[in-house]
């Protein structure tokens, strides 16, 4: 054991003999333990909620889509032909040939109305080419037709096997003048996404029907990835194979980038607020080290007079600060992680399931979050220790020994 750690351990053990230093050191360690545990618990709770939210986004958001450039979709609709243009065929072939892409189908996004005897309901319409996209939890539809979200079906009193009238804002010419296009389609299935009631969910129908009603809609290529494929890596490959004028590649993260930014901001703000507990404990550590310096002033003067350089005296108090803080921070971090695991395992804190996406407070301890907590604790306590260490290194040996005699 070196000189620095030998003296630091001696001073650490000697604090038990001084009641006022012992109390302040205990408060310092306790404050660091509480602050560290609170940080770990707060970040674990946020990570738990955000993990559930992100899993929900992944399940109900298109993983990867390509929006073709130009106006080929509108031109195709105006011509009334179901065959895609040559440029679109080439784009689909290149997308399908990309490594990690298992299947590609064309979707059509538009706005329209569902009409019954009581009135009209504005809805988002998605026309699918082959089968309902994987991010819509419908399973296998019994027959081609409308696939309605449960909230829309309940509001309009529709059931599977019935029929509904879909109205498009695109007008069609009739003998009596232009009128909105409409079609009565059977209700093939009803799905429940288990998402928030205020969120608008799309109405699905076959692409052929959607193209006849909403030819000018927004067309996109929805990609089904192979198992284990990384959406970000596949998106990077697609961007290198597709010119910006030909199409735009969008991942689920880009589609939800505003929400993801808010989640990161929320985590940062909560961390900053709870970290104030550690900052207050760091001030207590500074006070404890100052008391140790005051009580050991003569001994430090003797060490300096015997040739101990100021750098070693500075390292001495840095080591003493580390000994006082490691115990509290280590115990608090372990206690916080253990409490988070216990609360999540047994779902101790319950929530109303009709308000939140889960019926309990989930906790998720991430190694990265724990590392950030310990780094922040080291920064706060290190700054406090450095202030006391500088004071010790600047101590004049003669004045220190003279004050001991008086």
Secondary structure, 3 states (H helix, E strand, C coil): CCHHHHHHHHHHHHHHHCHHHHHHHHHHHHHHHHHHHHHHHHHHHHHHHHHHHHHHHHHHCCCEEEEECCCHHHHHHHHCCCCCCHHHHHHHHHHHCCCCEEEEEEEEEEEEEEEECCEEEEEEEEEECCCCCCCCCCCCCCCCCEEEEHHHHHHHCCCCCCEEEEEEEEEEEECCEEEEEEEEEEEEEEECCCCCCCCCCCEEEEHHHHHHHCCCCEEEEEEEECCCCCHHHHHHHHHHHCCCCCEEEEEHHHHCHHHHHHHHHHHHHHHHHHHHHHHHHHHHHHHHHHHHHHHCHHHHHHHHHCCCCHHHHHHHHHHHHHHHHHHHHHHHHHHHHHHHHHHHHCCCCECCCCCCCCCECCCCCCHHHHHHHHHHHHHHHHHHHHHHHHHHHCCCHHHHHHHHHC
